[in-house]
Amino acid sequence: MTERSGGYQAERAGLLRRARAFADERDRMAAECAALEEVFLREGRPLGDDQYGAELERNLPKLKESVFGGFRAYIDELEGVRKGLIANADGYRAAEQAGTAPGE
């Protein structure tokens, strides 16, 4: 909005800039998650053959799921915020267009 209306003002371009920042962070986190998955695949079973290594290996699937589940949840949250910012920007644009007299 270019004019204050009832004391509230929103800048559509600012909302879209923030949406882009959330997309960049989402992409960065997805790349970090993929890189970590590659490390797990490359290293195979580096936990050793003693009782401690066996215990860690037994718990590894649960640990990996916890770590990668956290990554996925964070990435999904970033995407949700990005979509919300875009929806807000679109809503403000529609409101501005609705408030414009024909021919202006």
Contacts in CASP RR format, 6 or more apart in sequence:
PFRMAT RR
TARGET T0000
AUTHOR 0000-0000-0000
METHOD contacts of the structure
MODEL  1
MTERSGGYQAERAGLLRRARAFADERDRMAAECAALEEVFLREGRPLGDD
QYGAELERNLPKLKESVFGGFRAYIDELEGVRKGLIANADGYRAAEQAGT
APGE
1 8 0 8 1.000
1 9 0 8 1.000
1 10 0 8 1.000
1 11 0 8 1.000
1 92 0 8 1.000
1 95 0 8 1.000
1 96 0 8 1.000
2 96 0 8 1.000
3 9 0 8 1.000
10 88 0 8 1.000
10 92 0 8 1.000
12 89 0 8 1.000
12 92 0 8 1.000
12 93 0 8 1.000
12 96 0 8 1.000
14 89 0 8 1.000
15 85 0 8 1.000
15 86 0 8 1.000
15 88 0 8 1.000
15 89 0 8 1.000
15 92 0 8 1.000
16 85 0 8 1.000
16 86 0 8 1.000
16 89 0 8 1.000
18 85 0 8 1.000
19 82 0 8 1.000
19 84 0 8 1.000
19 85 0 8 1.000
19 86 0 8 1.000
19 89 0 8 1.000
22 78 0 8 1.000
22 79 0 8 1.000
22 81 0 8 1.000
22 82 0 8 1.000
22 85 0 8 1.000
23 78 0 8 1.000
23 82 0 8 1.000
25 78 0 8 1.000
26 75 0 8 1.000
26 78 0 8 1.000
26 79 0 8 1.000
26 82 0 8 1.000
29 71 0 8 1.000
29 74 0 8 1.000
29 75 0 8 1.000
29 78 0 8 1.000
30 75 0 8 1.000
32 71 0 8 1.000
33 68 0 8 1.000
33 71 0 8 1.000
33 72 0 8 1.000
33 75 0 8 1.000
36 67 0 8 1.000
36 68 0 8 1.000
36 71 0 8 1.000
37 68 0 8 1.000
40 64 0 8 1.000
45 57 0 8 1.000
47 53 0 8 1.000
47 54 0 8 1.000
47 56 0 8 1.000
47 57 0 8 1.000
47 60 0 8 1.000
48 54 0 8 1.000
END
